[in-house]
Amino acid sequence: MSTSPPHTRNRLGLWALTATHAANDFYTGAVAALLPFFVLHAEYSYAAVAGITLAATALSSVAQPMFGYLSDRYAMRWMSLAGLLAAGLGIALSGIVADSYAAVWIVVAISGIGVAAYHPAATMEARELGGGTSRSMSLFSVGGNVGVALAPSAVILVVGMFGLSGTGFLIIPAVVLGLVYALVSWRHLFSRTVPIERATAAARTSIPDDWSAFMWLTAVLATWSVAYVGTSTFISLYSIQRFDVAPGFASIALSVFPAAGAVGTLAGGWLADRFGRLRVVRTGYLLAAVSTIAIVLAPSPAVVIVATAVLGASLFLPFAAQITLSHSYLPNRIGMASGVTLGLTLSLGGLVSPLLGSIADQTNIQTVFIIVAALLVVGFGLSFFLKERRSLSAESLEPQGQTLELVERTHG
């Protein structure tokens, strides 16, 4: 039995979990970073590369709520580690099989399912370790931003040195960080414990699920999803098409987008705890709409990079607040709320991406960002239908930690 205090283990566990989130979402960023190379080297059309984005999200749109249900019902904590490894394997194979579009689609779809498996279980664990606050959720969330931000540089490095077949090296983050996390949390990952959410169900039955509020939040997140996926898919291609810059320069905006998002995520978590979640959500959507318009009107690729940075920070400002809002709306189905919030809504953007690609083929990519700006305005308007709701506070989650400790001692 470990002799370190529970709060110390929780802090270490949260940091280790955040590192795996960086590795997991690295593969989401890798999909977007690989698209220009599929266009330039495999001669895919814009609609075809948008179809690859669809591959990464289509099956996960169905799978992630299912994984959320399984996390609620059985507390399958090992699913986060298995999902991370599947996400890495799919992307590692994508460049190796680039001669076959169908094969690329299948392995990227496998990666997307891995990402889907990771999120609900990992988000539930982050909530337990961090006490349910927006600030702690923002720390976990920012790991994803860091991973997405690092992906373009890694993709350029391996593809530049080894060609598309070099994507095999991209499995390294999943293996290394997955191993570190397993060593830190193996007892927690594979222990046969009573699920924490079920162990405290009696304490939460007095707070009913509010499905109406959750549906409004899902509608808001649908606009966020299209904006995020649309920007990730087309921002590099936009600079290449409009300003005829090299792929390496164009990828700067793709790296800046999630890096700025990391700043926005951390700031948004702190601001949400201090000033209220709804204010942060509405401010984020409004600023995101304005910065997308700036991308449309940008006179140079440098301005595109700056506007993309502002868009990243603005778009992720509400991120942690939206997750904790979903938990407050469905307090009895945390895994399901996480699965829909992080999976189904994000996947909606992937489902729309082939349509955006077709529009870009028929007109230009600038039109895509006009559509994104309009959708963000819609999201801002829909955010006024949201309502604040009391979340389980850190104090009310503390017995969960005690229950976990007791159960782990029983089975340890």
Buried (B, 14 or more C-beta within 10 A) or exposed (E): EEEEEBEEBBBBBBBBBBBBBBBBBBBBBBBBBBBBBBBEBBEBBBBBBBBBBBBBBBBBBEBBBBBBBBBBBEBBBBBBBBBBBBBBBBBBBBBBBBEEBEBBBBBBBBBBBBBBBBBBBBBBBBBBBBBBBBBBBBBBBBBBBBBBBBBBBBBBEBBEEEBBEBBBBBBBBBBEBBEBBBEBBEBBBEBEBBBBBEBBEEBBEEBEBBEEBBEBBBBBBBBBBBBBBBBBBBBBBBBBBBBEBEBEBBBBBBBBBBBBBBBBBBBBBBBBBEEEBBBBBBBBBBBBBBBBBBBBEBEEBBBBBBBBBBBBBBBBBBBBBBBBBBBBBBBBBBBBBBBBBBBBBBBBBBBBBBBBBBBBBEEBBBBBBBBBBBBBBBBBEBBEEBBEBEBBEBEBBBBBBEBBEBBBEEEE
